[in-house]
Amino acid sequence: MSEHVTEVSDDNFEQDVLKSDRPVLVDFWAEWCAPCRMLAPTVEAVAEKYAGQARVVKLNVDVNPSTSQRYGIKGIPTLILFKGGVEEERVVGATSKDAISRMIDKHTAAAKAG
């Protein structure tokens, strides 16, 4: 991981994601997933861009099956944006930095205005 992207697990998902005071983008991924590896630099760039406004975390679906199952993760990569403990948006498959940014912008606009 990096200074901007951290790893979460079944054990700390509730505390680190659902109870976060900021929107949290969760990247559901696996080591063997080529599209996940291709998306990693994009996720990293988004995390850097939104540092201080939103958190970006990764959850390995192979190591953390209960959280993956809880959110019905069928294909990876899957990105889910949580705000206030609620799933706000979901993207399945590789996507662009702009698409991810627009998704986060929708849910951080109020934070920026304040």
MDAnalysis code that builds the backbone (N, CA, C; Angstrom):
import MDAnalysis as mda
import numpy as np

u = mda.Universe.empty(342, n_residues=114, atom_resindex=np.repeat(np.arange(114), 3), trajectory=True)
u.add_TopologyAttr("name", ["N", "CA", "C"] * 114)
u.add_TopologyAttr("resid", np.arange(1, 115))
u.add_TopologyAttr("resname", ["MET", "SER", "GLU", "HIS", "VAL", "THR", "GLU", "VAL", "SER", "ASP", "ASP", "ASN", "PHE", "GLU", "GLN", "ASP", "VAL", "LEU", "LYS", "SER", "ASP", "ARG", "PRO", "VAL", "LEU", "VAL", "ASP", "PHE", "TRP", "ALA", "GLU", "TRP", "CYS", "ALA", "PRO", "CYS", "ARG", "MET", "LEU", "ALA", "PRO", "THR", "VAL", "GLU", "ALA", "VAL", "ALA", "GLU", "LYS", "TYR", "ALA", "GLY", "GLN", "ALA", "ARG", "VAL", "VAL", "LYS", "LEU", "ASN", "VAL", "ASP", "VAL", "ASN", "PRO", "SER", "THR", "SER", "GLN", "ARG", "TYR", "GLY", "ILE", "LYS", "GLY", "ILE", "PRO", "THR", "LEU", "ILE", "LEU", "PHE", "LYS", "GLY", "GLY", "VAL", "GLU", "GLU", "GLU", "ARG", "VAL", "VAL", "GLY", "ALA", "THR", "SER", "LYS", "ASP", "ALA", "ILE", "SER", "ARG", "MET", "ILE", "ASP", "LYS", "HIS", "THR", "ALA", "ALA", "ALA", "LYS", "ALA", "GLY"])
u.atoms.positions = np.array([
    [0.846, -1.181, 0.000],
    [0.000, 0.000, 0.000],
    [0.894, 1.249, 0.000],
    [0.321, 2.361, 0.377],
    [1.090, 3.601, 0.357],
    [0.631, 4.494, 1.500],
    [1.144, 5.708, 1.518],
    [0.716, 6.629, 2.571],
    [-0.732, 7.077, 2.371],
    [-1.255, 6.960, 1.150],
    [-2.612, 7.426, 0.863],
    [-3.644, 6.306, 0.818],
    [-3.196, 5.084, 0.563],
    [-4.106, 3.939, 0.479],
    [-3.727, 2.952, 1.570],
    [-4.698, 2.575, 2.390],
    [-4.438, 1.616, 3.452],
    [-5.269, 0.363, 3.230],
    [-4.861, -0.706, 3.870],
    [-5.544, -1.990, 3.769],
    [-6.540, -2.099, 4.921],
    [-7.736, -2.568, 4.640],
    [-8.704, -2.874, 5.688],
    [-9.022, -4.360, 5.634],
    [-9.636, -4.850, 6.712],
    [-9.941, -6.278, 6.808],
    [-11.342, -6.467, 7.384],
    [-11.769, -7.716, 7.433],
    [-13.050, -8.029, 8.072],
    [-13.071, -7.480, 9.503],
    [-11.921, -7.546, 10.172],
    [-11.837, -7.146, 11.582],
    [-11.994, -5.644, 11.803],
    [-11.455, -4.820, 10.902],
    [-11.504, -3.370, 11.148],
    [-12.399, -2.606, 10.172],
    [-13.137, -3.315, 9.312],
    [-13.965, -2.658, 8.299],
    [-14.984, -1.714, 8.929],
    [-15.664, -2.177, 9.948],
    [-16.687, -1.332, 10.562],
    [-16.080, -0.048, 11.123],
    [-14.988, -0.178, 11.851],
    [-14.350, 0.988, 12.468],
    [-13.751, 1.925, 11.425],
    [-13.003, 1.367, 10.474],
    [-12.256, 2.192, 9.520],
    [-13.104, 2.719, 8.368],
    [-14.177, 2.021, 8.011],
    [-14.989, 2.424, 6.861],
    [-16.351, 2.946, 7.301],
    [-17.111, 2.103, 7.976],
    [-18.496, 2.462, 8.301],
    [-18.598, 3.579, 9.332],
    [-17.630, 3.669, 10.230],
    [-17.672, 4.711, 11.272],
    [-16.785, 5.913, 10.939],
    [-16.278, 5.972, 9.724],
    [-15.405, 7.084, 9.328],
    [-16.201, 8.386, 9.260],
    [-15.549, 9.483, 9.628],
    [-16.195, 10.799, 9.550],
    [-16.079, 11.400, 8.146],
    [-15.388, 10.709, 7.249],
    [-15.238, 11.158, 5.855],
    [-15.756, 10.065, 4.934],
    [-16.090, 10.418, 3.691],
    [-16.424, 9.366, 2.715],
    [-15.224, 8.426, 2.552],
    [-15.504, 7.144, 2.342],
    [-14.445, 6.153, 2.168],
    [-14.694, 5.366, 0.888],
    [-13.702, 5.360, 0.006],
    [-13.757, 4.547, -1.203],
    [-13.051, 3.235, -0.902],
    [-13.777, 2.127, -1.055],
    [-13.203, 0.807, -0.800],
    [-12.970, 0.103, -2.127],
    [-11.730, -0.311, -2.349],
    [-11.351, -1.072, -3.532],
    [-11.318, -2.547, -3.139],
    [-12.318, -3.318, -3.597],
    [-12.353, -4.760, -3.361],
    [-11.521, -5.398, -4.472],
    [-10.473, -6.142, -4.110],
    [-9.502, -6.646, -5.073],
    [-8.943, -7.986, -4.632],
    [-8.075, -8.569, -5.466],
    [-7.333, -9.789, -5.129],
    [-5.998, -9.766, -5.867],
    [-5.019, -10.460, -5.294],
    [-3.666, -10.512, -5.867],
    [-3.663, -11.030, -7.305],
    [-4.465, -12.041, -7.602],
    [-4.456, -12.714, -8.897],
    [-5.223, -11.953, -9.980],
    [-5.895, -10.866, -9.619],
    [-6.796, -10.153, -10.519],
    [-6.032, -9.118, -11.356],
    [-5.857, -9.413, -12.663],
    [-5.118, -8.491, -13.534],
    [-5.785, -7.110, -13.635],
    [-7.110, -7.024, -13.831],
    [-7.736, -5.694, -13.864],
    [-7.549, -4.927, -12.548],
    [-7.500, -5.655, -11.429],
    [-7.267, -5.002, -10.130],
    [-5.882, -4.366, -10.101],
    [-4.896, -5.096, -10.607],
    [-3.526, -4.570, -10.646],
    [-3.434, -3.378, -11.596],
    [-4.179, -3.437, -12.709],
    [-4.178, -2.319, -13.650],
    [-4.825, -1.077, -13.036],
    [-5.817, -1.284, -12.191],
    [-6.542, -0.174, -11.572],
    [-5.775, 0.442, -10.399],
    [-4.841, -0.296, -9.826],
    [-4.131, 0.151, -8.621],
    [-3.510, 1.544, -8.745],
    [-2.796, 1.878, -9.832],
    [-2.228, 3.237, -9.924],
    [-3.305, 4.321, -9.983],
    [-4.440, 4.002, -10.593],
    [-5.556, 4.953, -10.652],
    [-6.116, 5.195, -9.261],
    [-6.299, 4.116, -8.511],
    [-6.810, 4.227, -7.138],
    [-5.830, 5.035, -6.292],
    [-4.549, 4.796, -6.488],
    [-3.504, 5.532, -5.770],
    [-3.573, 7.026, -6.096],
    [-3.743, 7.355, -7.367],
    [-3.814, 8.760, -7.792],
    [-5.045, 9.444, -7.197],
    [-6.164, 8.741, -7.159],
    [-7.387, 9.290, -6.560],
    [-7.181, 9.509, -5.058],
    [-6.538, 8.555, -4.403],
    [-6.280, 8.681, -2.961],
    [-5.431, 9.909, -2.667],
    [-4.424, 10.140, -3.502],
    [-3.554, 11.296, -3.319],
    [-4.337, 12.595, -3.542],
    [-5.160, 12.609, -4.583],
    [-5.955, 13.793, -4.924],
    [-6.923, 14.180, -3.808],
    [-7.516, 13.183, -3.156],
    [-8.551, 13.446, -2.150],
    [-8.055, 13.314, -0.709],
    [-6.751, 13.269, -0.526],
    [-6.197, 13.182, 0.827],
    [-6.763, 14.325, 1.667],
    [-7.286, 13.996, 2.833],
    [-7.867, 15.005, 3.707],
    [-9.361, 15.193, 3.508],
    [-9.886, 14.818, 2.341],
    [-11.324, 14.949, 2.072],
    [-12.045, 13.611, 2.146],
    [-11.387, 12.576, 1.655],
    [-11.962, 11.232, 1.636],
    [-10.830, 10.238, 1.883],
    [-11.198, 9.057, 2.365],
    [-10.202, 8.002, 2.564],
    [-10.332, 6.984, 1.448],
    [-9.230, 6.361, 1.089],
    [-9.226, 5.297, 0.101],
    [-8.563, 4.090, 0.739],
    [-9.276, 2.971, 0.721],
    [-8.764, 1.740, 1.332],
    [-8.953, 0.587, 0.363],
    [-8.182, -0.481, 0.597],
    [-8.293, -1.691, -0.216],
    [-8.665, -2.853, 0.696],
    [-9.516, -3.742, 0.168],
    [-9.891, -4.939, 0.907],
    [-9.686, -6.147, -0.003],
    [-8.787, -7.045, 0.411],
    [-8.493, -8.249, -0.363],
    [-9.631, -9.247, -0.147],
    [-10.359, -9.567, -1.225],
    [-11.544, -10.425, -1.105],
    [-11.192, -11.858, -0.734],
    [-9.998, -12.318, -1.087],
    [-9.591, -13.681, -0.750],
    [-9.313, -13.841, 0.739],
    [-8.809, -12.793, 1.354],
    [-8.426, -12.834, 2.765],
    [-9.588, -12.417, 3.675],
    [-10.543, -11.680, 3.128],
    [-11.647, -11.119, 3.917],
    [-13.003, -11.478, 3.301],
    [-13.364, -12.771, 3.355],
    [-14.586, -13.203, 2.669],
    [-15.884, -12.679, 3.281],
    [-15.932, -12.440, 4.574],
    [-17.220, -12.052, 5.163],
    [-17.659, -10.656, 4.726],
    [-16.732, -9.696, 4.665],
    [-17.096, -8.348, 4.199],
    [-17.459, -8.392, 2.718],
    [-16.703, -9.146, 1.947],
    [-16.990, -9.271, 0.511],
    [-18.377, -9.859, 0.293],
    [-18.704, -10.879, 1.055],
    [-20.014, -11.524, 0.941],
    [-21.122, -10.581, 1.399],
    [-20.881, -9.858, 2.482],
    [-21.870, -8.930, 3.032],
    [-22.314, -7.894, 2.004],
    [-21.377, -7.462, 1.157],
    [-21.689, -6.446, 0.155],
    [-21.911, -7.034, -1.238],
    [-22.044, -8.354, -1.317],
    [-22.396, -8.998, -2.572],
    [-21.383, -8.794, -3.680],
    [-20.111, -8.852, -3.331],
    [-19.063, -8.665, -4.333],
    [-18.998, -9.914, -5.201],
    [-19.365, -9.765, -6.465],
    [-19.386, -10.897, -7.407],
    [-18.234, -10.810, -8.403],
    [-17.837, -9.594, -8.762],
    [-16.737, -9.389, -9.688],
    [-15.776, -8.364, -9.125],
    [-14.508, -8.525, -9.454],
    [-13.523, -7.552, -8.988],
    [-12.729, -7.056, -10.184],
    [-12.219, -5.862, -10.157],
    [-12.324, -4.928, -9.032],
    [-13.736, -4.350, -8.896],
    [-14.118, -4.123, -7.646],
    [-15.344, -3.391, -7.343],
    [-14.959, -2.251, -6.420],
    [-15.402, -1.041, -6.764],
    [-15.172, 0.128, -5.916],
    [-16.508, 0.534, -5.323],
    [-16.558, 0.663, -4.007],
    [-17.775, 1.124, -3.339],
    [-17.426, 2.359, -2.521],
    [-18.236, 3.401, -2.681],
    [-18.069, 4.617, -1.896],
    [-19.063, 4.593, -0.752],
    [-18.530, 4.642, 0.468],
    [-19.350, 4.668, 1.668],
    [-19.320, 6.069, 2.254],
    [-20.455, 6.523, 2.745],
    [-20.518, 7.804, 3.440],
    [-21.496, 7.636, 4.599],
    [-21.040, 7.968, 5.798],
    [-21.893, 7.807, 6.972],
    [-22.313, 6.366, 7.209],
    [-21.454, 5.423, 6.835],
    [-21.734, 4.013, 7.054],
    [-22.666, 3.388, 6.029],
    [-23.009, 4.142, 4.987],
    [-23.961, 3.671, 3.978],
    [-23.281, 3.613, 2.615],
    [-23.582, 2.561, 1.841],
    [-23.078, 2.481, 0.483],
    [-23.797, 3.513, -0.363],
    [-23.030, 4.412, -0.963],
    [-23.609, 5.474, -1.797],
    [-23.526, 5.142, -3.283],
    [-22.376, 4.608, -3.710],
    [-22.185, 4.310, -5.126],
    [-21.273, 3.104, -5.269],
    [-21.417, 2.432, -6.437],
    [-20.627, 1.235, -6.711],
    [-20.249, 1.206, -8.184],
    [-18.990, 0.835, -8.444],
    [-18.511, 0.642, -9.814],
    [-17.845, -0.727, -9.855],
    [-18.258, -1.551, -10.823],
    [-17.647, -2.868, -10.993],
    [-16.806, -2.841, -12.256],
    [-15.562, -3.305, -12.130],
    [-14.662, -3.332, -13.278],
    [-13.729, -2.136, -13.272],
    [-12.747, -2.199, -14.154],
    [-11.780, -1.103, -14.249],
    [-12.495, 0.153, -14.739],
    [-12.084, 1.278, -14.216],
    [-12.704, 2.551, -14.567],
    [-11.635, 3.629, -14.592],
    [-12.018, 4.841, -14.945],
    [-11.034, 5.918, -15.082],
    [-10.934, 6.754, -13.801],
    [-9.834, 7.471, -13.718],
    [-9.636, 8.386, -12.591],
    [-10.743, 9.440, -12.581],
    [-11.124, 9.927, -13.753],
    [-12.184, 10.931, -13.830],
    [-13.509, 10.398, -13.315],
    [-13.847, 9.164, -13.679],
    [-15.116, 8.574, -13.227],
    [-15.120, 8.413, -11.704],
    [-14.011, 7.972, -11.152],
    [-13.915, 7.815, -9.697],
    [-13.974, 9.185, -9.029],
    [-13.293, 10.154, -9.600],
    [-13.290, 11.508, -9.044],
    [-14.700, 12.100, -9.019],
    [-15.444, 11.921, -10.100],
    [-16.825, 12.434, -10.141],
    [-17.671, 11.791, -9.048],
    [-17.466, 10.501, -8.843],
    [-18.216, 9.780, -7.816],
    [-17.908, 10.371, -6.433],
    [-16.639, 10.592, -6.146],
    [-16.246, 11.149, -4.841],
    [-16.704, 12.603, -4.730],
    [-16.555, 13.367, -5.808],
    [-16.959, 14.788, -5.782],
    [-18.416, 14.964, -5.365],
    [-19.275, 14.077, -5.830],
    [-20.705, 14.172, -5.497],
    [-20.936, 14.103, -3.998],
    [-20.062, 13.367, -3.310],
    [-20.271, 13.126, -1.880],
    [-19.336, 13.920, -0.992],
    [-18.454, 14.728, -1.589],
    [-17.573, 15.575, -0.777],
    [-17.881, 17.053, -1.007],
    [-18.786, 17.363, -1.910],
    [-19.117, 18.770, -2.211],
    [-19.568, 19.514, -0.964],
    [-20.385, 18.860, -0.151],
    [-20.879, 19.504, 1.072],
    [-19.708, 19.779, 2.027],
    [-18.770, 18.856, 2.074],
    [-17.605, 19.041, 2.943],
    [-16.755, 20.219, 2.473],
    [-16.611, 20.368, 1.143],
    [-15.827, 21.474, 0.593],
    [-16.505, 22.817, 0.855],
    [-17.825, 22.838, 0.729],
    [-18.572, 24.079, 0.911],
    [-18.505, 24.569, 2.357],
    [-18.372, 23.607, 3.285],
    [-18.375, 23.967, 4.703],
    [-17.071, 24.387, 5.148],
])
